[in-house]
């Protein structure tokens, strides 16, 4: 029978939309499921602050009454205004290995975008850069991270068959924790610290970090640092409030480092945490009844040997000056003490030389690559 596309219009439909990914990848050893509650918050108009400037609809593909695919159609009006584009995004896409299914899903997003005056389709992308983005094209035998998408190898083959072209690529690295801070790295750190009168600051109290406004200042710094990057749209204050309340409580502040000026202005931040990939697999997308235990165990009691570098951000006027060296001169001893063997960089734009250069003094391995595809409508 032919494929039938149904728009998600009820809470029951949304549950099916989210759960389809869990079922589709439940036996895959490399896929890391999101927490169901996080997905509900992200996809709900009354819970995600990105809906201030985004619009979206979600669609399920059925054959013989069975779900065989899903996709989100998104317009980020803020990003379109910033980059002077008329782009509809496709995200949260999954499908069985069937051309009729993938064609139906993408054609639905194209039609949805055309109805709203869009001229280009691009993805996989979320509402903003704070969502997972990019389709895996290399590294299908590598464990995913909590911040990335895993997909079967046939996905990009379908995109190419449909005539999509590369819009951007991200690479992911394993960065091995050295036994000692590399001498050149330490020397650069000392020089930069003296030259620009900078200091490293550690945070100790999560409640104070939020109450004092430091957490909000960190996200405003991210806004400035990431502004030139592919597809970025500045976070609103409502989004910043949302991210502060979600992320700060779960961080281990030992793995967070700030660099400040003498006047106390934040010019760089590095945020990392123990990898939750295996814990999320054990939780199977559920916080209750026992998912919380696996997550807390990974964060507190039995940390994995892998850490996730969630983000590194440097204020534009301090970029290309070696400030990153101060962050990792502080963080490397922390990683050593906590017993980590290597870090997952998470996606970095392949043409972002400033980011790539910060790993030159470390042993690294590029083990994944993901792609954003585009096509004119």
C-alpha positions as CSV (number, residue, x, y, z in Angstrom):
1,X,0.0,0.0,0.0
2,X,1.1,3.6,-0.5
3,X,2.5,5.8,2.2
4,X,0.1,8.0,4.1
5,X,1.4,11.1,5.9
6,X,-0.4,12.3,9.0
7,X,0.2,15.6,10.8
8,X,0.8,15.3,14.5
9,X,-2.1,17.1,16.1
10,X,-2.7,15.4,19.5
11,X,-0.6,14.5,22.6
12,X,-1.0,10.9,21.6
13,X,0.4,11.7,18.1
14,X,3.3,13.5,19.7
15,X,4.0,10.5,21.9
16,X,4.1,8.3,18.8
17,X,6.4,10.7,17.1
18,X,8.9,10.6,19.9
19,X,8.6,6.9,20.6
20,X,9.2,5.9,17.0
21,X,12.9,6.7,17.3
22,X,13.2,4.7,20.5
23,X,11.6,1.6,18.9
24,X,13.5,2.0,15.6
25,X,16.9,2.1,17.3
26,X,16.2,-0.1,20.4
27,X,18.6,-2.8,19.3
28,X,21.3,-0.5,18.0
29,X,24.4,-0.4,20.2
30,X,25.5,3.0,19.0
31,X,22.3,5.1,19.3
32,X,21.7,7.1,22.4
33,X,18.1,7.9,23.2
34,X,16.9,11.3,24.4
35,X,15.0,11.5,27.6
36,X,11.3,11.4,26.7
37,X,10.5,14.4,29.0
38,X,13.2,16.5,27.3
39,X,11.7,15.7,23.9
40,X,8.2,16.7,25.0
41,X,9.6,20.0,26.3
42,X,11.5,20.6,23.1
43,X,8.6,19.9,20.7
44,X,5.8,21.5,22.7
45,X,4.9,25.1,21.8
46,X,4.1,26.0,25.4
47,X,7.4,24.8,26.8
48,X,10.1,25.7,24.2
49,X,11.0,29.4,24.2
50,X,12.2,29.0,20.6
51,X,8.6,29.2,19.5
52,X,8.8,32.9,20.0
53,X,10.5,33.1,16.6
54,X,10.0,29.6,15.1
55,X,7.0,27.8,13.7
56,X,6.8,24.0,13.2
57,X,4.7,21.0,12.4
58,X,5.5,17.3,12.8
59,X,4.5,14.5,10.5
60,X,4.3,10.7,10.7
61,X,4.5,8.3,7.8
62,X,2.2,5.3,7.9
63,X,2.0,2.2,5.7
64,X,-0.6,-0.5,6.4
65,X,-1.5,1.3,9.7
66,X,2.1,1.1,10.9
67,X,4.5,4.0,11.5
68,X,7.4,3.8,9.1
69,X,8.9,7.3,9.4
70,X,8.7,10.8,11.0
71,X,9.9,14.3,10.3
72,X,9.6,17.9,11.7
73,X,9.2,20.9,9.4
74,X,10.6,24.0,11.0
75,X,11.0,27.7,10.1
76,X,13.4,29.7,12.3
77,X,12.4,33.2,11.3
78,X,15.2,34.7,13.4
79,X,17.9,32.7,11.6
80,X,16.3,33.5,8.2
81,X,16.4,37.2,9.0
82,X,20.0,37.0,10.2
83,X,21.3,35.1,7.2
84,X,18.9,36.7,4.6
85,X,17.4,33.4,3.6
86,X,14.0,31.8,3.1
87,X,14.8,28.3,4.4
88,X,12.5,25.6,5.8
89,X,14.4,23.1,8.0
90,X,13.7,19.4,8.3
91,X,14.6,17.7,11.6
92,X,14.0,14.7,13.8
93,X,13.9,12.6,10.6
94,X,13.8,8.8,10.7
95,X,12.5,6.4,8.1
96,X,12.7,2.8,7.0
97,X,15.0,2.0,4.1
98,X,12.3,2.7,1.5
99,X,12.5,5.4,-1.1
100,X,8.7,5.9,-1.1
101,X,8.8,6.7,2.6
102,X,11.8,9.1,2.6
103,X,10.4,10.9,-0.5
104,X,7.0,11.3,1.1
105,X,8.5,12.8,4.3
106,X,10.8,15.2,2.5
107,X,8.0,16.2,-0.1
108,X,5.8,17.0,2.8
109,X,8.3,19.4,4.3
110,X,8.9,20.9,0.9
111,X,5.2,21.6,0.4
112,X,4.8,22.9,3.9
113,X,7.7,25.3,3.3
114,X,6.5,26.5,-0.1
115,X,3.1,27.3,1.4
116,X,4.9,29.7,3.7
117,X,7.1,31.3,1.0
118,X,10.3,29.4,1.6
119,X,12.8,28.9,-1.2
120,X,15.2,26.3,0.2
121,X,15.1,23.2,2.3
122,X,17.9,22.4,4.7
123,X,18.6,19.8,7.4
124,X,18.7,17.9,9.6
125,X,18.5,20.9,11.9
126,X,16.5,21.7,15.0
127,X,14.9,24.9,16.1
128,X,18.3,26.4,17.1
129,X,22.0,25.4,17.5
130,X,21.1,24.1,21.0
131,X,19.3,21.2,19.3
132,X,21.1,18.3,17.7
133,X,21.9,18.8,14.1
134,X,23.5,17.1,11.1
135,X,23.1,13.6,9.6
136,X,25.8,11.1,10.4
137,X,27.8,10.2,7.3
138,X,30.9,8.6,8.9
139,X,31.4,6.8,12.2
140,X,28.3,4.5,12.2
141,X,30.2,2.1,14.4
142,X,30.9,4.7,17.1
143,X,28.8,5.4,20.2
144,X,26.8,8.5,19.8
145,X,26.6,11.3,22.5
146,X,23.7,12.9,24.3
147,X,24.2,16.0,22.1
148,X,24.1,14.3,18.7
149,X,21.9,12.4,16.3
150,X,22.6,8.8,15.3
151,X,21.2,7.4,12.1
152,X,21.5,4.3,9.9
153,X,24.1,4.4,7.0
154,X,21.3,4.4,4.4
155,X,20.0,7.8,5.5
156,X,22.5,9.9,3.6
157,X,22.2,7.6,0.6
158,X,18.5,8.6,0.4
159,X,19.4,12.3,0.6
160,X,21.9,12.0,-2.3
161,X,19.4,10.0,-4.3
162,X,16.9,12.8,-3.9
163,X,19.4,15.3,-5.2
164,X,20.4,17.1,-2.0
165,X,23.8,18.8,-1.8
166,X,26.2,19.4,1.1
167,X,25.4,22.6,3.0
168,X,27.9,22.1,5.9
169,X,29.9,19.4,7.6
170,X,30.8,18.9,11.2
171,X,33.6,16.6,12.4
172,X,33.9,15.0,15.8
173,X,37.1,14.1,17.6
174,X,38.3,11.9,20.4
175,X,40.8,14.0,22.4
176,X,42.9,11.9,24.6
177,X,43.7,13.3,28.1
178,X,47.5,13.7,28.3
179,X,49.5,12.5,31.3
180,X,50.7,16.1,31.7
181,X,49.8,19.4,30.3
182,X,51.7,19.8,26.9
183,X,54.7,22.1,27.5
184,X,53.9,24.3,24.5
185,X,50.3,24.5,25.6
186,X,51.3,25.5,29.1
187,X,53.8,28.1,27.8
188,X,51.1,29.7,25.6
189,X,48.7,29.8,28.6
190,X,51.3,31.6,30.8
191,X,52.1,34.1,28.0
192,X,48.4,34.9,27.2
193,X,47.5,35.2,30.9
194,X,50.2,37.8,31.5
195,X,49.8,39.7,28.2
196,X,46.1,40.3,28.5
197,X,45.9,40.3,32.4
198,X,43.4,37.4,32.4
199,X,42.5,35.1,35.3
200,X,40.9,31.7,35.6
201,X,37.8,31.5,37.7
202,X,36.1,28.4,39.1
203,X,32.5,28.3,40.2
204,X,31.5,26.6,43.4
205,X,27.8,27.2,44.2
206,X,25.2,26.4,41.6
207,X,22.5,28.5,43.3
208,X,24.8,31.5,43.4
209,X,25.8,30.9,39.7
210,X,22.1,31.3,38.8
211,X,21.2,34.0,41.4
212,X,24.2,36.2,40.6
213,X,23.6,36.2,36.9
214,X,26.8,34.5,36.0
215,X,25.0,31.7,34.3
216,X,23.1,34.2,32.1
217,X,26.3,36.0,31.3
218,X,27.8,32.7,30.1
219,X,24.9,32.2,27.6
220,X,25.2,35.8,26.4
221,X,28.9,35.1,25.8
222,X,27.8,32.1,23.7
223,X,25.5,34.3,21.7
224,X,28.5,36.6,20.8
225,X,31.0,33.8,20.2
226,X,28.7,31.7,18.0
227,X,27.1,34.5,16.0
228,X,29.2,34.0,12.8
229,X,28.7,30.2,12.8
230,X,26.6,28.3,10.3
231,X,22.9,28.9,10.7
232,X,23.2,30.4,14.2
233,X,20.4,32.6,15.6
234,X,21.0,34.5,18.8
235,X,19.2,33.1,21.9
236,X,16.5,35.3,23.4
237,X,16.4,36.1,27.1
238,X,13.6,33.6,27.5
239,X,15.7,30.9,25.9
240,X,18.6,31.8,28.1
241,X,16.4,31.5,31.2
242,X,15.2,28.1,30.0
243,X,18.7,26.8,29.4
244,X,20.1,28.1,32.7
245,X,17.3,26.2,34.6
246,X,17.8,23.0,32.6
247,X,21.6,22.7,32.3
248,X,23.2,24.4,35.4
249,X,21.7,22.1,38.0
250,X,23.2,19.0,36.4
251,X,26.7,20.3,35.8
252,X,29.7,19.3,38.0
253,X,31.3,22.8,38.5
254,X,34.7,21.3,38.6
255,X,34.4,20.7,34.9
256,X,33.4,24.3,34.2
257,X,36.1,26.9,33.7
258,X,35.8,30.7,33.1
259,X,38.4,33.1,31.9
260,X,37.9,36.7,33.0
261,X,39.5,40.1,32.7
262,X,40.8,42.0,35.7
263,X,37.4,43.8,35.8
264,X,35.6,40.5,36.0
265,X,34.2,40.4,32.4
266,X,33.9,36.8,31.1
267,X,35.8,36.3,27.9
268,X,35.9,32.5,27.7
269,X,34.1,29.5,29.0
270,X,34.6,25.7,28.8
271,X,31.8,23.4,29.9
272,X,32.2,19.6,30.1
273,X,30.6,16.7,31.9
274,X,30.9,12.9,32.2
275,X,29.5,11.1,29.1
276,X,25.9,10.0,29.7
277,X,25.7,7.9,26.6
278,X,25.7,4.5,28.3
279,X,23.5,5.7,31.1
280,X,20.9,7.0,28.6
281,X,21.0,3.7,26.8
282,X,20.2,1.9,30.1
283,X,17.5,4.4,30.9
284,X,15.9,3.8,27.5
285,X,14.6,7.3,27.3
286,X,12.8,7.1,30.7
287,X,13.7,9.0,33.9
288,X,11.3,6.9,35.9
289,X,11.2,4.5,37.5
290,X,14.9,3.7,37.3
291,X,16.4,5.9,34.6
292,X,17.4,8.5,37.2
293,X,19.6,5.9,38.9
294,X,21.7,5.2,35.8
295,X,22.1,8.9,35.1
296,X,23.0,9.8,38.7
297,X,25.4,6.9,38.9
298,X,27.3,8.2,35.8
299,X,27.4,11.7,37.2
300,X,28.3,10.9,40.8
301,X,29.3,7.4,41.7
302,X,30.8,5.4,38.8
303,X,31.8,7.9,36.2
304,X,32.6,6.6,32.7
305,X,36.1,7.0,31.2
306,X,34.8,9.4,28.6
307,X,33.7,13.0,29.0
308,X,31.7,15.3,26.7
309,X,33.0,18.7,25.8
310,X,29.7,20.4,25.7
311,X,31.0,23.8,24.5
312,X,33.9,26.1,24.4
313,X,33.1,29.8,23.7
314,X,35.5,32.7,23.4
315,X,34.4,36.3,23.1
316,X,35.1,37.6,19.6
317,X,37.7,40.2,20.6
318,X,39.7,37.5,22.3
319,X,39.5,34.8,19.6
320,X,42.7,33.7,17.9
321,X,44.7,34.9,20.9
322,X,45.3,31.5,22.6
323,X,42.7,32.1,25.4
324,X,41.5,28.5,24.9
325,X,44.9,27.4,26.4
326,X,43.9,28.9,29.7
327,X,40.7,26.8,29.8
328,X,42.4,23.5,29.2
329,X,45.4,24.2,31.4
330,X,42.9,24.4,34.2
331,X,40.7,21.6,33.1
332,X,43.3,18.9,32.2
333,X,44.3,18.3,35.8
334,X,40.6,18.0,36.7
335,X,40.1,15.4,34.0
336,X,43.2,13.5,35.2
337,X,42.0,13.5,38.8
338,X,38.5,12.3,37.8
339,X,40.0,9.4,35.8
340,X,38.9,10.3,32.3
341,X,40.8,8.8,29.3
342,X,39.5,10.9,26.5
343,X,37.0,13.6,25.6
344,X,34.3,13.7,22.9
345,X,34.5,17.0,21.1
346,X,30.9,16.8,19.8
347,X,30.3,18.4,16.4
348,X,32.7,21.1,15.2
349,X,32.3,22.8,11.8
350,X,35.0,21.4,9.6
351,X,35.9,24.9,8.3
352,X,36.2,26.4,11.8
353,X,40.0,26.6,11.9
354,X,40.0,28.4,15.3
355,X,38.3,25.4,16.9
356,X,40.4,22.8,15.1
357,X,43.7,24.5,16.0
358,X,43.1,24.3,19.7
359,X,43.7,20.5,19.6
360,X,47.1,20.7,17.9
361,X,49.1,19.8,21.0
362,X,46.9,16.8,21.9
363,X,46.6,13.3,20.6
364,X,43.3,13.2,18.6
365,X,41.3,11.0,16.4
366,X,38.6,12.1,14.0
367,X,36.0,9.4,14.3
368,X,32.7,10.9,13.1
369,X,31.4,13.3,10.5
370,X,27.9,14.6,10.0
371,X,26.3,16.7,7.2
372,X,23.6,19.3,6.7
373,X,22.0,18.8,3.3
374,X,20.2,21.5,1.2
375,X,18.2,21.8,-1.9
376,X,16.3,24.6,-3.7
377,X,12.5,24.4,-3.7
